[in-house]
Amino acid sequence: MTDIHDHKILILDFGAQYTQLIARRVREIGVYCEIWAWDRAAGRIAGFKPTGIILSGGPESVTEANSPRAPDEVFTLGVPVLGICYGMQTMAEQLGGKVESGHTREFGLAKLSIGVANPLLQAEGDAFTAWMSHGDRVVRIPDGFTTIGATDDLPIAAMMDEARRYYAVQFHPEVTHTQFGTELLRRFVVDLCGCATQWTSANIIEDAIARVRAQVGSQKVLLGLSGGVDSSVVAALLERAIGDQLVCVFVDTGLLRYREGDQVMETMARNMGVNVIRVNAADRYFSELKGVDDPEAKRKIIGRLFVEIFEEESKKLDGVAFLAQGTIYPDVIESAGSATGKAHVIKSHHNVGGLPERMHLKLVEPLRELFKDEVRRIGVELGLPREMVYRHPFPGPGLGVRILGEVTREAADTLARADAIFIEELRKHDWYDRVSQAFAVWLPVRSVGVVGDARAYEPVVALRAVETIDFMTAHWAHLPYELLDHVARRIVNEVRGISRVVYDISGKPPATIEWE
């Protein structure tokens, strides 16, 4: 098998909200790619040896001074280049064309007609709907280029210089709204760049195992197992790669999902054969959190305790030389950042940040090239249960930030049971995979209720379910009233200490997805 990194696409990020989506589409086609901030790429591109280059969209205007520009190497390497939206505009401007502002802004779906038969858009006379999002437009193409697509409002919606293998489109082929967008990207990546489609789950696993074995040798690796997707996939991958050399520490904080501690041990230790040390630390957490109601203070206590307990357990082990971490590719993009601040910065969260330096261990990060959807796919390929791998996101501090106010054992137990009923019913009614995240929140208020013939004055639970693509914005999920009614009745009837259930219909913005 050839190396799965031999054929690769470089995506230069000019700040578009869709840049990660371009990369995910390219990888779904089966080709490895990386995202680099445009202003960090100069002088490095030739060494990366890309098979092709994609220039992303972006919020800037090429008509303004000091706007982002593609490095000169992009146009001297001799590899195919595809410009998307802003990428098309900077390609035109840099190669001698002309871009203007002040025209009618085009946003949303538009009908694009193919004026000239070409290898990117295909047959002359065909038409398809494309997603537009731009104010500037190319008004004169560079010498050597041909206009290959237009809309009613945009005479130059796509262009190419076939001799130099430069292609550009004003629309966004990476979004699902564009008809045949994935096919267009496939034609560029596979047909025009000549990339082999080696980027598959099976090949990724094989490559990761070989890399881990080469890095680790016969030494031991320590992993903080949280029960989340990333750490579970790391554990399964490392177990297959190095077997008994892997030692996992699972800190049961008492702030996990309902019976999650037992589920982690059942799945990872018994079924997957992973060596897991379980630390029951709930008493310690609730003691430290007593009387604390500030969200940031709670987060710091929970994070500090994890590091302390993890260090204490690691000192009991002999011969550990490496610390495994579930860093994924968006974390890597964030840490690379932009030198000028004009390239897009993706929000992400590291799970055990700072531990490698404190513990003087070398890092093993087998997922650092992968997006979340790729992590999930290889998790299933490694044999992890699909319901574990495709679970909704869960905050690092656990229920500690879903219990508003002081975190107590009673509140945690009550909330975990209410949350479990909500999730169970979403699965049963085929809504779980239709929403992006769903959970219950324990509120520090009491409400009058009637339970049986008795008056009750008990805490309130809020339910939250959202739909989102990137978690930067979100809409509340329009769950059926009958489902919400059923969930509320079950929670009040089955969970002692709750007399009222409410449903959160706030979007993001203005609200955040989590309550704290």
C-alpha positions in Angstrom: 0.0 0.0 0.0 1.3 3.5 -0.9 1.5 5.9 2.0 -1.9 7.5 2.6 -0.2 10.9 2.8 1.5 10.6 -0.6 -1.3 12.4 -2.4 -2.6 15.4 -0.6 -4.4 18.6 -1.0 -3.4 21.9 0.7 -6.2 24.2 1.6 -5.2 27.8 2.2 -7.6 29.4 4.7 -8.6 33.0 4.1 -11.1 33.1 7.0 -14.2 31.4 5.6 -16.7 29.8 7.9 -16.8 26.8 5.5 -13.0 26.1 5.3 -13.3 23.0 7.6 -16.2 21.8 5.5 -14.0 21.9 2.4 -11.4 19.7 4.1 -14.1 17.3 5.3 -15.5 16.9 1.8 -12.0 16.3 0.3 -11.4 13.6 2.9 -14.8 12.0 2.4 -13.7 11.7 -1.3 -10.7 9.7 0.1 -7.8 12.1 -0.1 -5.7 13.5 2.7 -5.7 17.3 3.1 -4.5 20.0 5.5 -5.7 23.5 6.3 -3.0 26.2 6.6 -3.6 29.9 7.4 -2.8 31.8 4.3 -0.3 34.1 6.1 1.7 31.2 7.5 2.1 29.3 4.2 4.7 31.4 2.4 8.0 29.5 1.9 6.6 26.3 3.2 4.3 25.1 0.4 7.0 23.4 -1.8 8.2 21.4 1.2 4.7 20.1 1.8 4.6 18.8 -1.8 0.9 19.2 -2.4 -0.8 17.3 -5.3 -3.2 20.3 -5.6 -4.1 23.5 -3.8 -7.5 24.9 -2.8 -8.0 28.6 -2.0 -10.9 29.0 0.5 -13.4 31.8 0.7 -13.1 34.6 3.2 -14.8 37.7 4.6 -12.2 40.3 3.3 -12.3 42.3 0.1 -9.4 42.0 -2.4 -10.1 45.6 -3.4 -8.9 46.8 0.0 -5.2 47.5 0.9 -3.4 44.7 2.8 -6.1 42.1 2.1 -5.0 38.5 2.2 -3.1 37.2 -0.8 -2.1 33.7 -1.9 1.7 33.1 -1.6 3.5 33.3 -4.9 4.4 29.6 -4.6 0.8 28.7 -5.3 1.2 29.8 -8.9 4.7 28.7 -9.5 4.6 25.0 -8.2 2.9 23.8 -11.3 0.1 21.9 -9.5 -3.7 22.4 -10.1 -5.3 25.2 -8.1 -9.0 25.7 -7.3 -10.2 29.0 -6.0 -13.5 29.2 -4.1 -15.4 32.5 -3.6 -12.7 34.8 -2.2 -10.2 32.3 -3.5 -11.5 33.0 -7.0 -11.2 36.7 -6.5 -7.7 36.7 -5.2 -6.6 34.4 -8.0 -8.1 36.8 -10.6 -6.6 39.9 -9.0 -3.1 38.3 -8.5 -2.9 37.0 -12.1 -3.9 40.2 -13.8 -7.7 40.2 -13.7 -10.0 42.8 -12.1 -12.3 42.5 -9.0 -14.9 45.2 -8.1 -17.0 46.0 -5.1 -20.3 47.8 -5.0 -22.3 45.4 -7.1 -25.5 43.7 -5.9 -24.7 41.2 -3.2 -25.5 37.6 -4.1 -26.5 35.4 -1.2 -28.3 32.1 -1.3 -29.2 29.8 -4.2 -28.6 30.8 -7.8 -28.9 29.0 -11.1 -25.5 28.6 -12.7 -25.3 27.9 -16.4 -22.3 26.2 -17.9 -21.1 28.2 -20.9 -18.2 26.2 -22.1 -17.6 22.4 -21.8 -14.8 21.9 -19.2 -13.3 19.3 -17.0 -14.6 20.9 -13.8 -18.2 21.7 -14.4 -18.7 19.3 -17.3 -21.1 19.7 -20.3 -21.9 23.0 -22.1 -25.4 24.1 -21.7 -26.0 22.3 -18.4 -27.2 24.1 -15.4 -27.4 23.5 -11.6 -28.2 25.4 -8.4 -25.2 26.8 -6.5 -24.8 28.5 -3.1 -23.6 32.0 -3.4 -22.3 34.3 -0.6 -20.4 37.3 -1.9 -20.4 41.1 -2.5 -17.3 41.5 -4.7 -17.1 40.0 -8.1 -14.6 39.3 -10.9 -15.3 41.7 -13.7 -12.3 40.9 -15.9 -10.6 37.5 -16.1 -6.8 37.3 -16.4 -5.1 36.5 -19.7 -5.3 32.9 -20.6 -8.5 32.3 -18.7 -12.0 31.4 -20.0 -15.3 32.1 -18.4 -17.0 28.7 -17.9 -20.1 29.5 -15.8 -22.5 32.4 -15.2 -25.7 33.2 -13.3 -28.4 35.8 -14.2 -26.7 38.4 -11.9 -23.1 37.3 -12.3 -21.6 37.1 -15.8 -18.3 35.5 -14.4 -19.3 32.8 -11.9 -16.6 30.3 -12.8 -13.4 30.5 -14.8 -10.4 28.3 -15.8 -7.0 28.4 -17.4 -6.8 24.8 -18.6 -3.2 25.1 -19.8 -2.0 26.0 -16.3 -4.7 24.0 -14.5 -6.1 26.9 -12.6 -9.9 26.7 -11.9 -12.1 29.0 -9.9 -15.8 29.2 -8.8 -17.6 32.1 -7.1 -20.0 29.7 -5.4 -19.4 27.2 -2.6 -19.3 23.6 -3.8 -18.6 22.3 -0.3 -22.0 23.1 1.1 -24.9 20.7 0.7 -27.1 23.4 -0.9 -24.9 23.3 -4.1 -26.0 20.6 -6.5 -23.2 18.2 -7.5 -20.8 20.1 -5.2 -19.1 16.9 -4.0 -18.8 15.7 -7.6 -17.2 19.0 -8.6 -14.6 18.6 -5.8 -14.1 15.0 -6.7 -13.3 16.0 -10.3 -10.8 18.5 -9.1 -9.1 16.3 -6.5 -9.2 12.9 -8.4 -9.4 13.7 -12.1 -7.5 17.0 -12.4 -5.0 16.5 -9.5 -4.7 12.8 -10.0 -5.0 11.9 -6.3 -5.5 8.3 -5.3 -8.3 7.7 -2.9 -6.3 6.1 0.0 -7.8 8.1 2.9 -10.2 5.4 4.3 -10.9 4.3 7.8 -9.1 1.0 7.4 -6.0 2.7 6.0 -6.1 5.4 8.6 -6.1 2.8 11.4 -3.3 0.8 9.8 -1.2 4.0 9.4 -1.8 5.1 12.9 -0.9 1.8 14.4 2.4 1.7 12.5 3.2 5.3 13.6 2.4 4.5 17.3 4.6 1.4 17.2 7.5 3.3 15.6 7.2 6.1 18.2 6.6 4.1 21.4 8.7 1.0 20.8 8.4 -1.3 23.9 7.7 1.6 26.4 4.5 2.1 28.3 1.8 4.7 27.5 -0.6 6.3 30.0 -4.0 7.6 28.9 -6.6 9.6 30.9 -9.8 7.8 29.9 -12.9 10.1 30.2 -15.5 7.9 28.6 -15.9 10.5 25.8 -15.5 9.7 22.1 -11.9 10.9 21.6 -10.3 9.2 24.6 -12.3 6.0 24.0 -11.1 5.8 20.3 -7.6 6.6 21.4 -7.8 3.7 23.9 -9.2 1.3 21.4 -6.5 2.3 18.8 -3.6 2.1 21.2 -4.8 -1.3 22.6 -4.7 -2.7 19.1 -1.3 -1.1 18.5 0.6 -1.9 21.7 -1.7 -4.1 23.9 -0.5 -4.4 27.5 1.9 -1.4 27.1 -1.2 0.8 27.5 -2.5 1.8 30.9 -5.6 3.9 31.2 -6.7 5.9 34.3 -10.5 6.5 34.5 -11.4 9.1 37.1 -15.0 8.7 38.1 -15.9 12.1 39.3 -19.6 11.4 40.2 -20.4 14.1 37.5 -20.8 11.7 34.6 -23.9 10.5 32.7 -26.2 8.0 34.5 -24.3 4.8 35.3 -21.6 5.9 32.8 -18.7 4.7 35.0 -19.9 1.1 34.9 -20.6 1.5 31.2 -17.0 2.7 30.5 -15.6 -0.3 32.4 -17.9 -2.7 30.7 -17.1 -1.5 27.2 -13.4 -0.7 27.5 -12.1 -3.2 30.1 -14.3 -6.2 29.6 -15.2 -6.0 25.9 -12.2 -4.3 24.4 -9.6 -5.8 26.7 -8.1 -2.4 27.7 -6.2 -2.1 30.9 -8.2 0.4 32.9 -7.6 1.6 36.5 -10.9 3.1 37.9 -10.6 5.8 40.5 -13.8 6.5 42.4 -13.3 10.1 43.3 -16.9 11.3 43.7 -16.6 12.0 47.4 -13.5 14.2 46.8 -15.2 16.2 44.1 -18.4 16.9 46.0 -16.4 17.9 49.1 -14.3 20.4 47.1 -17.4 21.8 45.3 -19.3 22.3 48.5 -20.7 25.9 48.7 -19.3 26.9 45.3 -21.8 28.3 42.8 -19.7 30.4 40.4 -19.4 28.6 37.0 -15.8 29.5 36.4 -14.8 28.5 39.9 -16.5 25.1 39.5 -14.7 24.5 36.2 -11.3 25.3 37.8 -11.9 23.0 40.8 -13.0 20.1 38.5 -10.1 20.6 36.2 -7.5 20.9 39.0 -8.8 17.8 40.8 -8.6 15.7 37.6 -4.9 16.7 37.2 -4.1 16.0 40.8 -5.8 12.6 40.8 -4.3 11.7 37.5 -0.8 12.6 38.7 -1.3 10.6 41.9 -2.3 7.5 40.0 0.5 7.9 37.5 3.1 7.9 40.3 2.0 4.5 41.3 3.0 3.1 37.9 6.5 2.1 36.8 8.1 2.7 33.4 5.6 5.0 31.8 7.3 7.2 29.1 4.4 8.5 27.1 1.2 10.3 27.7 -1.6 9.7 25.2 -3.9 12.6 24.4 -7.1 12.8 22.3 -6.0 15.9 20.3 -8.0 16.1 17.0 -7.4 18.1 13.9 -9.4 21.2 14.8 -7.2 21.6 17.9 -4.2 21.5 15.7 -5.7 24.2 13.4 -6.4 26.4 16.4 -2.9 26.1 17.8 -1.4 26.9 14.4 -3.5 30.0 14.2 -3.0 33.0 12.0 0.0 35.4 12.2 -2.1 38.4 11.3 -5.3 37.4 13.0 -7.2 37.6 9.7 -7.5 33.8 9.2 -10.2 31.9 10.8 -9.6 30.6 14.4 -11.6 27.5 15.4 -12.8 27.2 19.0 -11.8 23.9 20.6 -11.0 22.4 23.9 -8.0 20.3 24.9 -8.7 17.5 27.3 -5.5 17.3 29.4 -3.7 20.5 28.6 -0.5 21.0 30.5 -0.1 17.5 31.8 2.7 16.4 29.5 4.9 19.3 30.8 4.0 18.7 34.4 4.7 14.9 34.2 7.7 15.1 31.9 6.2 12.6 29.5 6.4 12.5 25.7 3.1 12.9 23.9 1.3 10.4 21.7 -1.5 11.9 19.7 -2.8 9.3 17.2 -5.9 11.3 16.3 -4.3 14.7 15.6 -4.9 14.4 11.8 -8.6 13.6 12.1 -11.8 15.5 12.2 -14.5 14.4 14.7 -16.5 12.6 12.1 -13.4 10.7 11.1 -12.7 9.8 14.7 -16.2 8.4 15.0 -15.9 6.3 11.9 -12.6 4.7 12.9 -14.1 4.1 16.4 -16.8 2.0 14.8 -14.2 0.2 12.6 -12.2 -0.6 15.8 -15.2 -2.3 17.3 -16.5 0.4 19.7 -20.4 0.4 20.1 -22.0 2.9 17.7 -24.1 4.3 20.5 -20.9 5.3 22.4 -19.1 6.6 19.4 -22.0 8.7 18.1 -23.0 10.2 21.4 -23.7 13.9 21.7 -21.0 16.2 23.1 -20.6 16.2 26.8 -18.8 19.0 28.7 -15.4 18.3 30.2 -16.6 19.3 33.7 -19.5 17.0 33.2 -22.7 17.6 35.2 -20.8 20.2 37.2 -21.8 22.8 34.6 -25.3 21.5 34.0 -26.1 21.9 37.7 -26.7 25.6 38.1 -25.5 26.8 41.5 -23.9 24.5 44.1 -23.0 21.0 42.9 -24.3 18.4 45.3 -24.4 14.6 45.1 -28.2 14.8 45.3 -28.4 17.2 42.4 -26.0 15.2 40.4 -27.9 11.9 40.9 -31.2 13.6 40.2 -30.0 15.3 37.1 -28.3 12.1 35.7 -31.5 10.1 36.0 -33.6 12.9 34.4 -31.1 13.2 31.6 -31.1 9.5 31.0 -34.9 9.4 30.6 -34.7 12.3 28.1 -32.0 10.6 26.0 -33.7 7.2 26.2 -37.0 8.6 24.8 -35.1 10.6 22.1 -33.5 7.3 20.9 -36.8 5.4 21.2 -38.6 8.0 19.0 -35.8 8.3 16.5 -34.9 11.9 17.4 -31.5 11.4 19.0 -29.6 11.3 15.7 -31.7 14.1 14.3 -30.6 16.6 16.9 -26.9 17.7 17.5 -27.0 17.8 21.3 -29.6 17.1 23.9 -29.4 17.2 27.7 -31.1 18.1 31.0 -30.2 21.0 33.3 -30.8 21.2 37.0 -32.0 24.6 38.1 -31.4 26.1 41.6 -35.0 27.2 42.0 -38.0 25.4 43.5 -41.5 25.2 42.2 -44.8 24.3 43.8 -46.3 21.1 42.5 -48.9 18.5 43.4 -47.6 14.9 43.7 -50.5 12.6 44.5 -52.6 14.5 47.0 -49.7 16.2 48.6 -48.2 19.6 47.9 -44.6 19.5 46.8 -42.0 22.3 46.6 -39.1 20.9 44.6 -36.4 21.7 42.0 -37.0 22.3 38.3 -35.3 20.6 35.4 -34.9 22.2 32.0 -34.6 20.1 28.8 -32.4 21.4 26.0 -32.1 20.1 22.4 -30.4 21.9 19.5 -29.6 21.5 15.9 -26.4 22.8 14.5 -23.7 22.2 11.9 -20.6 23.8 13.6 -21.8 24.5 17.2 -20.9 28.2 16.6 -24.6 28.9 16.0 -27.6 26.7 16.9 -31.3 26.5 16.6 -33.5 24.9 19.3 -35.0 21.6 18.1 -38.7 21.6 17.4 -39.4 18.3 19.2 -43.0 17.1 19.0 -45.2 18.2 21.8 -46.3 14.6 22.4 -42.7 13.6 23.0 -42.0 16.5 25.3 -45.1 15.7 27.3 -44.2 12.0 27.6 -40.6 12.9 28.7 -41.9 15.4 31.3 -44.4 12.9 32.7 -41.7 10.2 33.0 -39.3 12.5 34.8 -41.8 13.8 37.3 -43.2 10.3 38.0 -39.9 8.4 38.1 -37.3 10.9 39.5 -38.0 11.8 43.1 -37.4 15.4 43.9 -38.6 17.0 40.6 -42.0 18.6 40.3 -41.7 20.6 37.1 -40.0 20.2 33.7 -39.5 23.1 31.2 -38.1 23.2 27.6 -35.4 25.7 26.5 -36.3 27.4 23.2 -33.3 29.8 23.1 -31.1 29.9 20.0 -27.3 30.5 19.9 -26.9 33.4 19.8 -28.0 35.0 22.0 -27.9 32.0 24.4 -25.0 29.5 24.5 -25.8 25.8 24.0 -24.7 24.9 27.6 -26.3 26.9 30.4 -22.9 27.6 32.1 
